Each structure stands twice: as C-alpha cells, then as structure tokens.
Amino acid sequence: MGFKILQIMKTIKYLITLTLVAFLSLGCNKTINKGKEYTVEGRLMYNCETPMDNTEFSFRQGDPGILGIKTPLSLLVKTDAEGYFKVVYNGKEANVSNFTIRDGGTIMDNIPVFENINLGNVFWQLPPVSFIRRLNVINQLTQYDTLLLTDYNDPNPLAELRISGPFENGIIDTVWNISNLKSFTYNSPIIFESKYRLTSSSVLTWESATFSITEFCSEQLYDAVIKIE
C-alpha cells in the first residue's frame, strides 16, 4: 500500500513539474517577442493570371488549446489593386498558435507565428494541373478483372473508365487541367490523388495513385502511376 502511495506522489510531482516548465517556456516566449513587430506578406490570387484586388480576408490564429494563453489574434486584411497584402503585428498581441488565412473557407493554414514571412502567391483556390495516368503491372490478372477509374475528361463528375484485364504496362490517358480542391498548408507539399479500384479486390474502397505538385501555373505534366499487383 505504501509503495502505491509513493508511486502516485511521484506521478503527481512529475505532472506538476511538466506544467511549470510549460508555463515558464510560454512566459519566456512572450518575453522574447514582447514589443517586436513581425510582417507576413504575399499576393492573393484568384488564379494564375488574376489577382484578387481590393479584397478583405481574415488573418487569424487558431485556439492553441492550452489554459492560461491569451485570446488568439484576429486581423482583417485588405489587398491592394494588384492583390498584394502586408500584415504587421506585434509579438505581445499574439499567442503561440499559428495563423490561418480565411475568406469564407480556409485558403492557407499553419503559417508560423513570431516570424517574418513572404508567402509569395497565395491562391484563393488551387490552380488546375495536368497529368498522365499509367499502369505499372506486376500481376497481369485475368479477363475477369476490371480496373475502375475516375474519368476526369468527362464533364459528368460520376463518370468512370472501365478497363478489362489482363493488364499491360503503358499509358491509360492524359488528364488536362483538373482542379484539386484542397487548401494550402504553409511549407507543405500539395498531394493530388487519382482514384482507382479493381473489381476483383477484396478492398471495396477506392485507392489512389498520388503525386506531389511542385509547381503551379506551369506546363508541367505530372505522372500518376497505378500499380497492379
């Protein structure tokens, strides 16, 4: 019994120590950034050619979920005639959570606090990309197997391509200027997911041939590889 009480007391002491360290760290962080100004700037674009001129948007912090932290900072920002914007805030006004740009929905999130940042072009919606879909066949399967894919080149969003086995290596099609509705996360790659499914598979959910978008507003043709095993 005495041993259990000792263990409980050690656990409580450990938790108290962690809490004190956390609050001291936050206090130091506030002291370091107190009175210092930070700038976040960029250009808000509707698409690759069109800036969002004279547009208001919200630049705000999320709730850090830590007790004792000040209210998240929220600012209303307006672009100029060419879509450029500059946010200047004082470190003592902000808490430790990152910023999000919002205009109805999220445009970009996870923008670091207490840093001077040039975001470059910030797109209201992600520009379209083009890519090739190709098969990498490890197992040819049989004529009784069918590959189902989203038909991106059909205006009907429910349209599908159906390709019967046995399968061979090669290009299926080229998809031109397809939109990806995900929002930007600062300093993180944008991953496009091209959906497909085998009718013979025991997995009924759709799988994805993915590629990372490294550059928007270019003529780059990406590669989505569908592996048949």
trRosetta pair geometry for C-beta under 8 A, 3 or more apart (Angstrom, degrees):
i j d omega theta_ij theta_ji phi_ij phi_ji
1 4 5.9 -55 -155 32 32 111
1 5 6.7 31 150 -17 65 105
2 5 5.7 -54 -150 35 35 112
2 6 6.4 38 152 -22 66 106
3 6 5.6 -55 -152 34 32 115
3 7 6.5 33 151 -20 65 104
4 7 5.7 -54 -150 35 33 112
4 8 6.4 34 152 -20 65 104
5 8 5.7 -53 -149 35 32 112
5 9 6.4 33 152 -20 65 106
6 9 5.8 -55 -149 35 30 111
6 10 6.4 31 152 -20 64 105
7 10 5.7 -54 -150 34 32 112
7 11 6.5 34 151 -21 65 104
8 11 5.6 -54 -151 34 32 113
8 12 6.4 32 152 -18 66 104
9 12 5.7 -52 -148 36 33 111
9 13 6.3 35 153 -20 65 107
10 13 5.7 -54 -148 37 30 113
10 14 6.3 34 152 -23 64 106
11 14 5.6 -55 -150 33 31 114
11 15 6.5 28 154 -17 65 105
12 15 5.8 -56 -149 36 31 109
12 16 6.3 32 154 -19 65 106
13 16 5.8 -54 -149 36 30 112
13 17 6.4 33 152 -21 63 106
14 17 5.7 -55 -151 34 30 113
14 18 6.6 30 152 -19 64 104
15 18 5.7 -52 -149 34 33 112
15 19 6.4 35 153 -20 65 105
16 19 5.7 -55 -151 35 32 113
16 20 6.4 30 153 -18 65 106
17 20 5.9 -56 -149 36 31 110
17 21 6.4 31 154 -20 65 106
18 21 5.7 -56 -149 36 31 112
18 22 6.4 33 153 -22 65 105
19 22 5.7 -54 -151 32 31 112
19 23 6.5 22 157 -11 65 107
20 23 6.0 -59 -147 41 31 105
20 24 6.1 30 156 -19 66 109
21 24 5.8 -57 -145 39 28 111
21 25 6.2 32 155 -23 64 106
22 25 5.8 -56 -151 33 28 111
22 26 6.5 24 153 -16 63 106
22 66 7.6 -145 161 -153 128 132
23 26 5.6 -52 -147 37 34 111
23 27 6.2 38 152 -22 65 105
23 68 6.6 -14 -115 104 107 156
24 27 5.5 -53 -148 36 32 115
24 28 6.4 35 153 -20 65 103
25 28 5.7 -53 -150 35 31 110
25 29 6.3 34 150 -22 64 106
26 29 5.5 -52 -149 34 33 116
26 30 6.5 34 153 -19 65 103
26 66 7.6 -175 -82 126 150 148
26 68 7.7 120 89 107 158 111
26 69 6.9 -106 -160 -96 147 94
26 96 6.4 -92 -126 -37 93 138
27 30 5.8 -54 -151 35 32 110
27 31 6.4 32 151 -20 64 106
28 31 5.5 -55 -149 35 33 113
28 32 6.3 35 153 -22 67 104
29 32 5.8 -52 -148 33 30 111
29 33 6.4 1 162 4 64 112
29 96 6.3 35 122 -92 156 112
29 114 7.7 -105 -176 -54 98 164
30 33 6.3 -73 -143 51 27 93
30 34 5.9 51 155 -58 66 97
30 91 7.8 161 -147 142 48 99
30 92 7.0 73 -168 -120 86 65
31 34 5.7 -32 -143 -4 28 120
32 36 8.0 -31 137 5 58 138
32 91 7.9 -91 99 156 64 154
33 36 5.3 -99 -159 44 54 115
33 91 3.0 -138 159 174 97 142
33 92 6.9 178 114 -57 81 52
33 94 7.5 -60 133 60 142 104
33 114 5.1 -79 -105 -118 142 119
34 91 6.1 -108 -70 93 16 109
34 92 4.6 55 -136 -78 64 105
35 90 6.7 -27 -133 -166 20 109
35 91 6.9 -24 43 50 29 102
35 92 5.9 39 -42 -25 45 122
36 90 7.2 137 74 -157 34 64
36 91 4.5 25 60 -2 84 130
36 114 7.9 58 88 -142 122 84
37 88 5.8 6 -176 -174 115 97
37 89 7.0 163 -149 85 69 29
37 90 5.6 -43 -95 -97 69 61
37 91 7.4 -126 -78 -17 20 80
38 88 7.3 166 82 -149 41 52
38 89 5.9 -20 59 63 89 78
38 90 7.9 146 15 -111 77 15
38 91 6.4 90 -17 -66 110 82
38 113 7.9 115 76 -175 168 53
38 114 6.2 -147 -67 -134 153 28
38 115 6.5 72 -154 64 131 20
38 116 5.6 -144 -154 -73 75 64
39 86 6.2 -19 -162 -169 103 97
39 87 6.9 148 -156 79 50 55
39 88 5.3 -15 -99 -97 77 76
39 116 5.1 27 52 -134 80 89
39 117 7.7 -162 101 38 59 51
40 59 7.3 167 78 -161 134 142
40 86 7.6 155 82 -158 44 49
40 87 4.5 -9 60 58 92 109
40 99 7.1 -110 -32 61 173 160
40 111 6.5 63 -139 165 148 137
40 115 8.0 65 -81 88 94 74
40 116 7.5 -159 -71 -149 51 39
40 117 4.9 8 -119 60 80 97
40 119 6.7 42 -179 -28 88 109
41 84 7.2 10 -176 -175 101 90
41 85 6.5 -173 -145 95 64 55
41 86 4.3 -11 -101 -106 105 74
41 87 7.0 -170 -73 21 53 66
41 117 7.6 178 30 94 57 59
41 118 5.6 -18 70 -116 90 68
41 119 6.9 -159 95 18 37 85
42 84 7.5 -169 106 -144 30 60
42 85 6.3 -7 62 56 66 88
42 118 6.5 139 -79 -174 70 53
42 119 3.3 -31 -78 62 136 104
42 120 5.9 -9 -135 52 95 22
42 121 7.0 158 -178 -93 99 9
42 122 4.8 63 136 -17 142 112
43 51 6.3 -66 176 -124 104 112
43 79 7.8 83 -149 -139 52 121
43 82 7.2 -48 -137 127 114 87
43 83 4.8 64 -171 112 84 103
43 84 5.0 -36 -100 -92 82 61
43 85 7.4 152 -102 14 32 74
43 120 7.0 -47 29 161 92 35
43 121 5.3 -35 72 -104 100 57
43 122 6.7 167 76 20 43 77
44 51 6.8 92 83 -166 61 76
44 52 4.4 -56 117 49 105 115
44 55 6.1 -113 97 67 145 129
44 57 6.9 159 -104 -4 157 145
44 79 5.1 -106 36 -76 119 143
44 83 4.9 -139 62 -172 66 93
44 84 8.0 177 14 -89 72 13
44 85 6.2 36 -15 -5 106 122
44 107 7.8 -4 -133 172 103 160
44 122 5.3 -33 -102 73 58 101
44 124 6.6 63 179 -57 92 89
45 48 7.1 45 161 -101 140 16
45 50 6.7 121 -166 82 77 52
45 51 5.6 -61 -107 -108 65 52
45 52 6.5 179 -122 -9 10 87
45 83 6.0 59 -78 176 55 157
45 121 5.1 0 -5 -164 133 102
45 122 6.7 154 18 72 79 44
45 123 5.2 -37 74 -103 98 62
45 124 6.7 -135 92 -5 45 83
46 50 4.4 -33 53 97 112 108
46 51 7.1 98 3 163 84 7
46 52 5.1 123 -50 -66 85 87
46 123 7.8 33 155 -155 8 69
46 124 5.2 -13 -118 25 47 131
46 125 7.7 12 -172 26 53 87
47 50 5.2 43 42 34 85 98
47 123 7.3 48 -114 -144 28 106
47 124 8.0 -54 -49 44 50 98
47 125 7.6 -17 -85 63 72 89
47 127 6.0 105 -158 -102 72 91
48 127 5.2 60 -50 -111 97 144
48 216 6.8 -156 -91 142 103 99
48 217 3.7 147 -129 -109 121 108
51 79 7.3 -163 163 158 104 144
51 82 5.3 35 81 174 172 46
51 83 2.7 -125 -173 -27 112 134
51 84 7.8 -23 -158 -29 142 57
52 55 4.1 -24 148 -1 105 152
52 79 5.8 104 97 34 82 160
52 83 5.1 92 47 -121 54 100
52 124 6.0 100 -52 -48 140 129
53 79 6.2 -132 -140 107 27 115
53 80 7.1 -43 -145 115 75 40
53 81 5.0 15 -150 -156 119 38
53 82 6.6 29 -101 -50 96 11
53 83 5.7 -70 -73 -59 55 67
54 78 6.6 -2 -155 180 47 105
54 79 6.3 -96 -46 79 13 80
54 80 7.2 2 -68 -171 60 20
54 81 6.5 16 -40 -91 93 52
55 78 6.9 170 81 -149 32 63
55 79 4.8 16 45 26 80 116
55 83 7.5 12 22 -123 114 68
55 103 7.2 8 160 -126 116 148
56 76 5.9 -1 -168 -179 110 98
56 77 6.9 152 -151 81 58 41
56 78 4.9 -28 -91 -93 71 82
56 103 7.9 147 101 -118 53 103
57 76 7.7 163 82 -155 27 58
57 77 5.7 -26 65 65 75 92
57 78 7.9 147 16 -91 64 37
57 79 7.8 40 5 -27 106 96
57 85 8.0 -61 42 -85 111 170
57 101 6.0 29 140 -172 133 88
57 102 6.5 170 -177 81 92 41
57 103 4.2 -57 -117 -72 103 102
57 107 7.1 -20 -161 5 146 144
58 74 6.5 -19 -166 -166 103 94
58 75 7.5 143 -159 77 54 45
58 76 6.4 -35 -101 -102 61 60
58 77 7.5 139 -118 19 11 86
58 100 7.9 12 108 99 95 83
58 101 7.2 150 82 -157 57 43
58 102 4.5 -18 64 63 108 95
58 103 7.0 171 18 -73 77 51
59 74 7.6 153 84 -157 48 46
59 75 4.8 -21 66 66 97 97
59 76 7.8 170 22 -95 80 12
59 77 4.9 45 -10 -14 119 128
59 87 5.1 -105 117 -104 172 151
59 99 6.0 5 -180 -173 80 126
59 100 7.7 177 -149 82 42 41
59 101 5.8 -12 -101 -101 72 70
60 72 6.3 70 175 137 89 115
60 73 6.7 -163 -141 102 59 55
60 74 3.7 10 -115 -115 114 78
60 75 6.8 179 -75 23 67 57
60 99 6.6 150 83 -147 19 77
60 100 6.1 -26 68 57 71 84
60 102 6.9 -32 30 17 106 116
61 64 7.7 -18 158 -44 117 88
61 72 3.7 -148 82 -161 102 102
61 73 5.1 70 -1 45 117 71
61 74 7.0 -110 27 -64 69 65
61 94 6.5 135 -49 -151 145 90
61 95 6.2 153 138 49 163 92
61 97 4.6 113 -178 85 108 103
61 98 6.9 156 -134 90 78 23
61 99 5.6 -57 -84 -94 61 60
61 100 7.6 124 -120 11 18 81
61 113 6.9 27 -104 -80 118 128
62 72 6.4 -145 89 -118 11 154
62 97 4.9 -122 64 160 74 138
62 98 6.8 11 20 64 104 68
62 100 6.3 68 -49 -13 94 121
63 72 6.0 -98 -82 -34 49 132
63 97 6.9 136 113 -59 8 170
64 69 5.3 -22 55 79 131 166
64 72 7.5 158 -17 -79 82 100
64 95 5.8 -122 -15 128 134 128
64 96 5.7 66 -106 68 153 87
64 97 4.0 -144 -71 -56 89 111
66 69 4.9 69 81 -18 96 126
66 96 7.7 4 33 50 141 122
69 95 4.7 80 170 -149 111 135
69 96 6.7 -88 -139 19 137 96
69 97 8.0 100 145 -20 151 100
70 95 5.0 -168 61 -74 82 105
71 95 7.5 -172 81 -30 21 126
72 95 6.0 -77 -99 28 54 121
72 97 6.1 -40 -111 56 108 130
73 89 6.3 84 164 -157 155 149
73 93 5.4 83 -103 133 128 93
73 94 4.6 -56 -11 -103 140 70
73 95 7.0 -180 -13 9 88 73
73 99 8.0 -42 77 -98 102 99
75 87 6.2 129 88 -144 147 112
75 89 6.7 -130 -41 -79 147 117
77 85 5.3 72 159 -170 121 134
77 87 5.5 -55 -96 -83 137 98
78 85 7.1 178 95 -115 27 108
79 82 7.9 -123 164 76 103 43
79 83 4.9 -17 179 -150 141 34
79 84 6.3 133 -157 61 85 27
79 85 4.7 -71 -98 -59 67 100
80 83 7.2 -44 62 26 64 16
80 84 5.1 -10 33 58 108 84
80 85 7.3 178 -6 -75 75 53
89 93 5.7 -116 -179 66 99 126
89 94 6.0 80 135 -46 133 115
90 93 4.7 88 69 -3 87 107
90 94 7.7 -179 90 -7 49 88
91 94 6.1 -68 -151 37 39 105
91 114 5.8 57 -122 -108 107 89
94 113 5.4 -178 152 -158 142 124
94 114 7.1 -163 84 -53 139 78
95 113 7.6 -54 87 -153 43 171
96 113 6.4 -178 -159 65 31 146
97 113 6.7 87 84 -26 30 140
98 109 7.3 88 113 170 119 70
98 110 5.1 21 127 -144 157 38
98 111 5.7 151 178 62 98 44
98 112 5.8 -51 -119 -102 101 30
98 113 5.7 -140 -105 -23 43 89
98 186 7.9 -147 -179 34 134 134
99 109 7.9 -159 108 -149 45 48
99 111 4.1 -42 67 69 96 108
99 112 7.7 -19 19 63 90 14
99 113 6.4 127 -27 -75 90 78
100 106 6.0 -58 -174 -131 119 98
100 108 7.0 -178 -154 95 55 51
100 109 4.4 -6 -113 -113 95 78
100 110 7.6 42 -85 -16 77 38
100 111 7.0 172 -75 15 28 99
101 106 7.5 98 78 -162 56 59
101 107 4.5 -56 104 64 101 109
101 108 4.6 29 36 48 112 87
101 109 7.6 -135 29 -69 63 45
101 111 7.1 64 -24 -19 90 140
101 122 6.5 12 73 175 167 149
102 105 6.7 -129 -150 120 84 17
102 106 5.6 -43 -101 -99 84 47
102 107 6.4 179 -101 5 26 87
103 107 5.8 35 18 -39 95 125
103 124 6.7 -51 62 -133 137 98
105 183 7.2 -145 133 -73 103 132
106 109 5.5 -13 -167 -46 128 110
106 183 4.6 11 106 -129 97 176
107 122 6.3 67 144 161 120 109
107 123 7.6 -169 -168 89 97 44
107 124 6.0 -54 -122 -128 118 44
107 183 6.1 -168 -159 -149 13 111
107 184 6.8 1 149 34 56 102
108 111 6.4 64 125 -50 107 110
108 119 7.2 117 106 -156 171 141
108 122 5.6 -81 -21 -148 139 114
108 183 6.6 -162 -82 166 34 100
108 184 4.2 -22 -106 80 85 110
108 185 7.2 155 -158 -100 67 19
108 186 6.0 78 172 -57 109 81
109 183 6.7 65 -3 118 98 127
109 184 7.5 164 20 94 61 62
109 185 5.6 -30 67 -113 84 70
109 186 7.0 -124 93 -6 35 88
110 185 5.0 30 31 -164 131 86
110 186 4.8 -148 92 34 84 95
110 187 7.7 -108 114 41 114 89
110 188 7.2 42 74 -12 148 124
111 117 6.7 -164 -168 70 100 163
111 119 7.3 -36 -119 -88 124 122
111 186 4.7 124 -87 -42 58 153
112 115 4.6 31 101 17 115 135
112 117 6.9 136 53 -54 93 140
112 186 7.1 -135 -14 107 73 149
117 186 8.0 -3 -174 -155 154 138
119 122 5.3 16 129 -58 131 109
119 186 7.4 -79 -122 -117 101 104
121 216 7.9 -124 93 71 133 125
121 217 8.0 5 88 -3 166 145
122 184 7.0 -129 -147 40 77 156
123 126 5.7 102 99 -100 139 35
123 127 6.1 -110 -130 -28 157 81
123 184 7.0 121 48 -36 86 127
123 216 7.0 -72 -40 127 148 171
125 179 7.2 1 149 -160 116 122
125 181 7.2 -31 -157 -129 104 60
126 179 6.8 133 82 -165 87 75
126 180 5.0 -44 91 73 142 86
126 181 7.1 -163 32 -107 110 15
126 182 6.4 23 -16 64 146 67
126 183 7.7 -160 -39 -111 104 25
126 184 7.3 147 -81 -55 97 83
126 190 6.6 147 -130 -151 142 155
126 216 7.2 -135 -167 -105 75 138
127 216 4.4 116 47 -169 125 118
127 217 5.6 48 79 -57 176 72
128 177 4.1 48 129 -165 146 63
128 178 5.7 146 -156 62 99 21
128 179 4.9 -60 -91 -75 85 59
128 180 7.7 137 -121 0 44 73
129 177 7.6 154 64 -117 13 30
129 178 6.5 -39 63 59 64 75
129 180 6.7 6 15 -13 110 116
129 192 6.4 -113 61 -63 142 155
129 213 5.8 -115 -77 -114 155 121
129 216 7.4 -89 -77 -116 94 70
129 220 7.8 -31 -150 83 95 91
129 222 6.1 18 160 3 124 127
130 174 7.0 20 178 173 103 92
130 175 6.3 -176 -151 95 59 62
130 176 4.9 0 -117 -125 113 47
130 177 5.9 -7 -69 -41 94 47
130 178 7.2 121 -95 10 45 81
130 219 8.0 -16 40 -165 129 50
130 220 7.8 165 58 93 88 50
130 221 5.4 -47 104 -115 101 71
130 222 7.1 154 92 20 47 80
131 174 7.5 -169 100 -153 32 61
131 175 5.4 -1 58 54 73 102
131 178 7.7 -60 21 31 95 119
131 192 7.2 -180 -25 97 153 150
131 194 7.2 -127 91 -60 141 137
131 211 6.5 164 -127 39 144 147
131 221 6.3 141 -112 -176 35 63
131 222 3.9 -37 -104 71 103 88
131 223 6.5 -160 -162 -61 96 15
131 224 5.2 71 144 -14 135 102
132 171 5.7 -53 -175 -136 113 112
132 173 7.7 -171 -149 99 58 36
132 174 5.3 -31 -100 -104 70 75
132 175 7.7 -178 -87 17 20 75
132 221 6.1 51 -22 159 95 110
132 222 7.4 -161 23 92 67 45
132 223 5.5 -13 60 -113 97 63
132 224 6.9 -172 87 29 46 73
133 149 7.1 104 169 -161 162 154
133 171 7.1 110 81 -162 50 65
133 172 4.4 -39 100 52 102 115
133 173 5.7 14 44 52 106 71
133 174 7.8 -167 15 -87 72 27
133 175 6.6 60 -22 -17 103 109
133 194 6.1 -162 -100 162 112 157
133 209 6.8 113 -134 73 89 153
133 224 4.9 -26 -103 76 69 107
133 226 6.4 30 -175 -16 94 113
134 169 7.6 22 170 -172 100 69
134 170 6.5 -134 -150 124 87 25
134 171 4.8 -46 -98 -100 90 55
134 172 6.4 -169 -97 0 29 80
134 223 6.8 -22 16 -162 117 91
134 224 7.4 149 22 79 67 55
134 225 5.7 -25 71 -111 90 65
134 226 7.0 -174 89 24 38 80
135 167 5.8 -134 -178 172 152 118
135 168 7.0 97 87 91 138 38
135 169 5.7 -155 94 -128 89 36
135 170 5.9 10 43 50 102 56
135 171 8.0 -158 12 -81 74 13
135 172 6.4 96 -31 -48 92 99
135 225 7.9 111 -132 -161 10 64
135 226 5.5 -37 -105 72 58 97
135 228 6.1 3 -164 -7 103 116
136 169 6.5 25 -120 -117 36 92
136 225 5.2 28 -16 -179 120 109
136 226 6.9 173 22 79 76 43
136 227 4.8 -28 73 -104 107 67
136 228 7.1 173 82 19 51 71
137 140 5.8 47 173 -90 128 59
137 167 4.8 -173 -108 110 128 102
137 168 6.0 -92 0 -146 158 16
137 169 5.1 -123 20 -59 101 67
137 228 4.8 -10 -118 58 65 116
138 227 6.6 19 -5 -175 112 90
138 228 6.3 -174 31 88 70 59
138 229 4.7 5 63 -109 126 64
139 228 6.1 -123 60 133 70 83
139 229 5.3 60 11 176 111 29
140 165 6.6 131 156 -167 66 107
140 166 4.0 23 156 -172 106 111
140 167 5.4 -169 -150 51 56 64
140 168 7.1 18 -124 -72 101 55
140 228 7.6 60 -110 117 22 131
141 145 4.0 -33 151 28 137 157
141 165 4.2 -65 94 -148 105 161
141 166 5.8 174 76 -123 59 66
141 167 6.1 40 37 5 102 100
141 198 7.7 -161 -87 -152 166 134
141 200 6.6 170 -152 35 134 155
141 228 6.6 -93 -9 172 116 120
142 145 5.6 108 57 -2 61 98
142 165 5.5 75 80 105 22 125
142 166 5.9 -16 -115 -72 23 85
143 164 6.1 23 -155 164 62 113
143 165 5.8 -140 -88 87 23 74
143 166 6.6 -44 -55 -25 59 68
144 165 7.2 -32 50 58 39 113
144 200 6.9 91 114 -82 86 121
145 164 7.3 128 83 -161 52 56
145 165 3.9 26 67 4 98 138
145 166 7.7 62 48 -97 112 44
145 167 7.7 -67 95 -26 122 104
145 198 6.1 -14 -170 -167 105 105
145 199 6.5 171 -155 56 52 88
145 200 4.3 -48 -113 -15 92 133
146 162 5.6 -9 -177 -168 120 93
146 163 6.9 148 -161 74 65 41
146 164 5.4 -32 -103 -100 79 60
146 165 7.0 -120 -72 -6 34 84
146 198 7.2 147 78 -156 44 56
146 199 4.4 27 55 8 93 127
146 200 7.6 133 27 -22 58 84
147 161 7.9 -8 107 108 88 92
147 162 7.3 152 76 -156 53 42
147 163 4.4 -16 57 62 105 97
147 164 7.9 -152 18 -69 75 15
147 165 7.4 105 -22 -54 91 83
147 167 6.9 70 -30 -89 132 131
147 196 6.3 -9 -176 -172 94 115
147 197 7.7 155 -157 80 52 37
147 198 5.9 -31 -101 -99 63 68
147 199 7.9 -118 -67 -4 20 82
147 226 7.4 90 -160 147 138 148
147 228 7.4 -68 -84 -92 128 120
148 160 5.5 -15 -164 -175 91 130
148 161 7.3 150 -157 78 41 56
148 162 5.9 -9 -101 -103 68 71
148 196 6.5 155 85 -160 55 61
148 197 4.8 -15 61 62 106 86
148 198 7.5 179 17 -88 81 18
148 199 6.5 93 -22 -52 110 86
149 160 6.5 141 71 -163 41 74
149 161 4.4 -13 61 56 98 104
149 163 7.3 21 2 1 112 108
149 172 7.1 72 12 157 170 159
149 194 7.6 2 -156 161 105 96
149 195 7.0 147 -151 96 57 65
149 196 4.6 -17 -98 -105 79 91
149 226 7.7 -71 -93 -82 123 157
150 159 7.6 82 -168 84 56 65
150 160 6.6 -59 -108 -111 30 65
150 161 7.6 9 84 13 17 89
150 194 7.1 -141 45 -167 112 66
150 195 4.8 69 -18 61 117 103
150 196 7.5 -105 3 -71 74 57
151 154 4.2 31 117 10 117 117
151 156 7.8 26 77 70 114 88
151 159 4.0 -68 59 119 121 102
151 160 5.6 169 -15 -132 100 8
151 161 4.8 128 -80 -38 93 82
152 175 4.4 29 78 -136 142 121
152 178 5.0 -34 -171 -94 133 138
152 194 8.0 -62 -39 -132 132 97
153 173 6.8 -108 -11 158 135 144
153 175 6.4 -135 -52 -120 88 68
153 176 7.3 61 -102 28 96 86
154 159 3.5 -47 87 73 145 166
155 159 7.9 75 59 -7 35 137
156 159 4.1 102 79 -38 102 104
161 172 7.4 114 125 172 159 124
161 173 7.5 -158 -82 -6 163 138
163 167 7.4 71 129 -105 116 98
163 172 7.0 -91 -55 -130 155 114
167 228 5.0 30 75 69 155 175
171 174 7.5 6 174 -53 126 77
172 226 7.5 25 -19 21 138 133
174 221 7.4 -32 -145 -152 110 125
175 178 5.3 -11 153 -22 115 130
175 194 7.7 -178 3 -115 157 125
180 190 6.8 120 106 166 147 120
180 192 5.3 -100 -92 -106 142 93
180 213 7.4 -152 27 -32 157 149
182 190 6.5 162 83 -148 126 96
184 188 7.9 149 -178 58 62 91
184 190 7.1 -54 -109 -75 66 112
185 188 4.0 -4 90 41 107 133
189 212 4.5 -18 173 -154 138 115
189 213 7.1 152 -177 51 83 61
189 214 7.5 -26 -133 -87 105 60
190 212 7.1 124 71 -161 49 62
190 213 4.3 -27 79 48 105 114
191 210 5.3 -1 -177 -168 105 120
191 211 7.4 163 -151 82 64 28
191 212 5.7 -37 -98 -99 68 64
191 213 7.5 -160 -85 4 18 83
192 210 6.6 158 80 -150 50 63
192 211 5.6 -11 55 59 99 77
192 212 7.9 173 15 -97 76 16
192 213 6.0 81 -24 -43 106 105
192 222 7.1 101 45 99 139 161
192 224 7.4 -84 103 -84 109 117
193 208 3.8 -36 -161 -150 100 138
193 209 7.6 132 -161 62 51 39
193 210 5.2 -22 -100 -95 65 88
194 208 6.3 123 57 -159 43 70
194 209 4.5 -29 65 62 105 92
194 210 7.3 -174 19 -79 74 35
194 211 7.9 24 -7 5 109 94
194 224 4.2 47 15 -171 147 155
194 226 7.6 -91 100 -67 117 99
195 206 4.5 7 -162 165 107 136
195 207 7.3 138 -150 75 57 36
195 208 5.9 -36 -92 -97 52 72
196 206 6.7 133 60 -162 20 89
196 207 6.0 -35 70 68 73 84
196 208 7.5 136 23 -103 75 25
196 209 6.4 32 8 -13 122 102
196 226 5.4 18 31 -126 166 130
197 201 6.6 -120 -175 40 76 132
197 203 7.8 -135 -142 100 96 86
197 204 7.7 27 -159 -170 139 33
197 205 7.5 -158 -105 114 123 29
197 206 4.9 -86 -53 -113 111 63
197 207 6.3 135 -89 14 63 80
198 201 4.1 101 73 -24 98 106
198 228 7.4 116 -78 -128 132 87
201 204 7.7 -179 99 -68 95 34
203 207 7.3 61 109 -51 135 105
209 224 4.1 99 117 174 117 91
209 225 5.6 -170 -156 68 118 36
209 226 4.7 -75 -65 -75 138 67
209 227 7.8 150 -102 -3 98 70
210 224 7.3 67 -31 -130 3 88
211 222 4.7 150 114 171 153 124
211 223 6.1 141 -95 68 146 53
211 224 5.5 -106 -17 -83 116 68
213 216 6.8 41 160 -66 121 77
213 222 7.0 -64 -98 -73 67 149
214 220 7.6 -81 61 131 93 171
215 218 4.8 15 124 9 117 138
215 220 5.8 98 69 1 109 147
